[in-house]
């Protein structure tokens, strides 16, 4: 599965989505931009998308709710370790109230992975961050020997958030 994203004006992104009703596409608005996601087994319909391969995921995106993009730069050497951690995760997020969907996205054109979650609202995401399941999921991994920790990160991670509005609003 592939996931492509691009940015533009809300009106243009909405027209693009409406032009391809057979595709899984979500239009969402951030603080300063509008983003559209296109999840497909095929090729992108965008001219110059950010391109990702879905490494892990659960749930189906809905065009409503709150999207959180945890952008994590990973070294080339760290990619297998990073992906292994997610493929062997506990899966606790799926049981959280307000959870909608989750994807781990492997970058095809950069070093920055995206861990993407969709929530029914920002309040559910905040409750998840305060949960024991979140603490456990984000505790230090014991994969690497304690004597020689491996730094798999190429830089600091950062979070971006977007909201999608249902059509009838």
N, C-alpha and C positions, 0 to 999 in steps of 0.2 A: 504494500500500500504506500502511496506517495501523498504528501501534503505540500501544497504550494500556497504561498501568500504574496500579496502585493498590496500597495496602498494607493489611495487616490481620494477623490471627493466622494461623499456619501451618495450623491445622485448617480455618479458614474458607476460606482461599485454595485449599487442596487440594480441599475440597468443591465450590467454584465451578468449578475446573478439571474435576473428575470429572463435574459436571453438564452440561458442554459438551464431550464427547469429540471432536466434529467440528471444534472450533476449535484453532488453534495457540496454546497457552498454556503458560507455563513458570512454575513456582513456585520461588522462591529465597529463601534466608535471608541477611540481612546481620547486622551486629554487633548492632543493636537492633531490627530489624524484619524482616517477611516481605513480599516484593514479588511480584506476579504480573504477567507480561507477556502481552498478547493482541495477536497480529499478524494482521491481517485486511484484506481488501478492503472489508469492510462496516463496520457500526457497532459501537461498544463494547457489551459486556454489563454494564459497570460503571456504577454510578450517577454517580460523580464522579471520572472518571479524569484523569490527566495525559495529554494528547493530543499525538500527534506524527505527522508524515508522514515516511515513509522516503524520504530523498533519494538514498541510495546504500547498497548492501549486497551481501554475498556469503555463501554458506553457509546452512545450516539450523540453527536453534536446536535443541539437545537438552536434555532435562531432566537434565543431569549436567554437572559441571564447574564452572568458575570464570568469573564475569561481571564485567567491568570497565566502569563507567560514567564516562566523562570528560565532566563537565558544564561547558559552555563558554558563558558569557554573551556574546552578540554584539549589537552595535548594529543598529538597523534599516538604516542605510546600509551596514553591513558584511556583511549577510546574503548578497548576491550574490557578494561576494568569497570569503567563507568557503565557500559551497557550490561555487563554481568550483574552489577548491583541492582539495576532496575528489573532485569529479567528474573531475578530471584527475590524480589521484594515481597513483603508480607501480604500486600493487597488490601490493607486496612482502609484505604481511602474510599473504596467502593461501598463501604458500609456506613459512611458518614452522612448525616442528614444534609440534604441540599446538594449532594454530589450528582453531577450529570455525566461527565465524560473526562477521560484522561488519555494523553498521548505522550510518549517519549519520541522526540523527533531528532533523527541523525542528520546533521547538515551535509549537503552534497557540495556546497560551494564555500564553506567557511569552517571555523573550528568551534562554532557556538551551537551546542545542542539546545533544544527547547523542551522543557517539561511543561506541557500545556494542560491545564485543568479548566473545566467549565463547572460553574456552580449556579444554583437558582438565584442567588443574590450575593452581594458582598458580605452580608452578615453571616452566611453559612461558611464562606471562606475564612472569615475571622474566627469563627467557632472552631473550625478545623485546625487553625494555627495554634489554638489554645488547648487542643486535645492531647491526651496521652498517646494516641495513635500517631499524631504528628511528631511528638517528641521522640517516639521510638523509631519512626521512619527516618528522622533526620539526625539520629545519634551517630557517632563515629563508627564506621564499619570496622569489623574485625577481620577483613579479608587479607590485609597486608600484615606481615610480621611486625610486631611492636618495635623490634630493634632497627628496622629499616623502612620507615614509612615512605610511601611513594606519593609524590605530588602529581596528581593527574590533571590539575587545573592550569589553564594557560592564562588566566586572568580572573578578575572578580566577577562573580555572577551578579545579575541585576534582574529586577522584576518589572514587567510592564503589564498593565491591566486595560481591559476593554469591556464595554457593555454592548449587548445586542438587544434590540427592541423588537418585540413581535410586530408583525405587519399591521395589526388592528389598533395600534396605539397612535 
